[in-house]
Amino acid sequence: MNRELHITKDNSHTIYVPEIDEHYHSKFGAIKESKHVFINAGLRYYGKQNLKVFEIGFGTGLNMLLTMIEATKSGIIIEYYSIDNFPLDLKIINELNYTDILKLNETEKNLFYRMHNEKWNTDIKLNNNFKFTKINNDISRYQIPFFYDLVYFDAFAPDKQPEIWSKDIFQKIFNNLISNGILITYCAKGSVKRTLQSVGFHVEGIPGPTGKREMIRARKL
């Protein structure tokens, strides 16, 4: 699958996949979108000091990077699990401009590249506030062996990757989400809301990032 680097409106990179005409992040701003959806409306909204995050779609590692920065800054303790069946080549990772746009110091830059260079399917302690496991697998086949507080659902859009937005997948995610845990996603499609509700989520539409009127936050009551 071919992948191309594109610049978004906040000057941060996204990756474009010509075969499916899809970007990894919003064209209106990759970093801006990730902060709005996953950090502000997910991690900060949840407000817990010690939590486990499960990300669907590791991709560029941007969500993990921003979560690690937030954990270190705020003193939150996070265990982060991220699943992706098609890891990006390190060559394209080394071309991403996130560390420059975010004005990271050398320690933070090294942690970002370490996220990508560390082995998959291995528990890694990055610093005192953050440890992670990258899972190289397909969520449809993966039997989740852990429980979690917060889900970053960052798969390709439903019309590009419909099998990932299915009732079976959401049921699997719901089963291992703790009570009052949250699933957050950039998507706002009515069909996705109904599927989430059908497996037991309480669903709300909340303001989306730039370029999107609405997005979804779902809670397991």
N, C-alpha and C positions, 0 to 999 in steps of 0.2 A: 504494500500500500504506500503510495507516494505521499509525502508530507512537505508542506511549504511554510516558511516563516512569513507571517504578515504582521504589520504594525497596526494596532488598534488606536482609537481616538484619545486614549490617555498616554499614548506613545509606548505602551508595553506590548510585548509580543503575544500573539496567539499562533496556533498552528492550523493550517488549512489542509483538508483532505479532499483533493479534487474528485476522487472516485465516488464520493457520496455527497459532494458539495456541502461540506460541513466544517465549521470551525470548532476548536477546542474551547474557546472562550468568546465572550461577546465582542463584536466588532466595535462597540461603543466604549470599550475599555476593559481589558482582561483583569488587571489588578482591581480596578474600580468595581467590577462585577463581583469578583471573588470576595472582596471586603464586605460589600453590601449584603450579599446572599448568605455566605457561610460564616463570616466573622460577626457582623453586626446583628443579623436576624437569626443566627443560629447560636454560635458560641457565647457571645455577650448576652443575648437574650436569655439563654438557659441559665447562666449565672452561677453554675456550680463550680466549686473550687478544686474538685478532684473527680475527673470523669474520663470515660472511654468514648472515643470517636471512631465511627466506622464510615469510611469514604468509599463510595462506588465510583471508580474511575480515577486512578492516580494521575494519569496524563503527564502534564508538565511538572507536577509537584507543587504548583502554586498554592493550592489550598493548604497543603501540609506546611509549606514554608510560612505562610501568614499565621497559621495556627500555632506553630512553634514560636514565632515572634511574640504573639499575644500571650502565650503561656509564660514565656520568660519575663516579659514586661510586667504581667499582672500577678505573677507568683502562683499561677494555676498549675496543677499537676495533671498531665494528660498522657493517656495511653492511646496511640493512634494506629488504627488498622486501615490499610488501603488496598483495595483489590483492583487488579487490571490484568486483562488477558493478553494485551499487546503493548508491552513496555516500549517507550521511545528509545531510539538509538542515542547513546551518550554524545555523539557528535552534534546532534541538534540541541540537546540539553545545554551544551557548552556555548551555544550561540544565543541562548535566551538572554534578554536584557533585564530580567527582574531584579537582580542584585544591584544594578546601576540605578534603575528607576526608584527602587526603595531606599537607595543610599545606605546599603548595608555596610557594616564594618567588616574587617577581614575575617574575624571569628564567625560572624553570621554568614558571610559568603562561603566559607569552608564548610559550614554545617549544611547549607543548601546542596552543595556538590556531593557531600557525604551521603545525604539522603538518596541520591541517585546512584552512587557508586557502591553502597552497601549491598550485600547479598539479599536476594528475595527469599521470602519464607523463613526469615531469621529475625528474632527479637533483638532490636538495637536500642541502646540507651544513648541518646544524643547529648543530653545534659541533665541537670538535676530536675528539670521541670518536664522533660519530654522524652518519651521513648516510643518507638514505632515498629510496625511490622508491615512490610510490603508483601502482598499475597499475589503470586502469579497464577491466576486461575480465572475461570469463567464463573460469575456469580450464579448462573443457572445450574451449574454442577457442584458448586462448592457447598459443603456442609459446614455451616458456621459453628465453631466450637466455643465461642465466647459471647458474653452479653455486653451491651453498650448503652450509653445514655443518649447519644446524639448521632444522627446519620446525615452525612453530606451526600445527597443523591445527585451526582454530577456526570451522569451518562450522556451520550449524544442524544439529541432531541428524539421524541417518540416516533416521529415519522421517518427518522433515519435508523433507529435501533429499537423497533417496537417490542422485540422479545424481552428487552430489559425492563420495560415498563408494564409488564404483565401482572396479573393477579397472583400468580405463583411466586414471582420474585418479591412482590410487596408482602405477601403472606410470610415468606421466609424471613424477611427483614423484621416484620412486626413481631414474630415469635420470639426473637432474641433481644428485642428492645425492652429496656426496663420500664416499669410503670411510670407514667408521666414523662417518658423519654420523647424526643422530638426527631422528626425527619424534616429536613429543609431542602428545597430544590428551587432552581430558577424557573421551572416550568409552571404554567398556570392553566393548562388545557382542562376543559371540563371532563373529558374522558379519564384523565389521570386522577382528578379529584374523586370521581365516582369509584374508580378502582381502589383507591386508598380507603375510601369509606367502606367499601364492601368487605375489606379484611379487618376492619375494626378501628381505623384511625378517625379521630376528630380532626376535620380539615378546615383551615381558614385561608382565605385569600388575603395577602398582605401586599403593600406597595413593592413593586419590583425595582430592579436596578435601571439605570438609564437605558432607554430604548424599549423597556417592557413596563406595561401599566401595572401588572400584577405578577405574583409568584405564590408558591404554596409553602405553608408551614403546617405540618400534621403532627398530632400528639397522640400517644397511646395512653388513654385515660385509665 
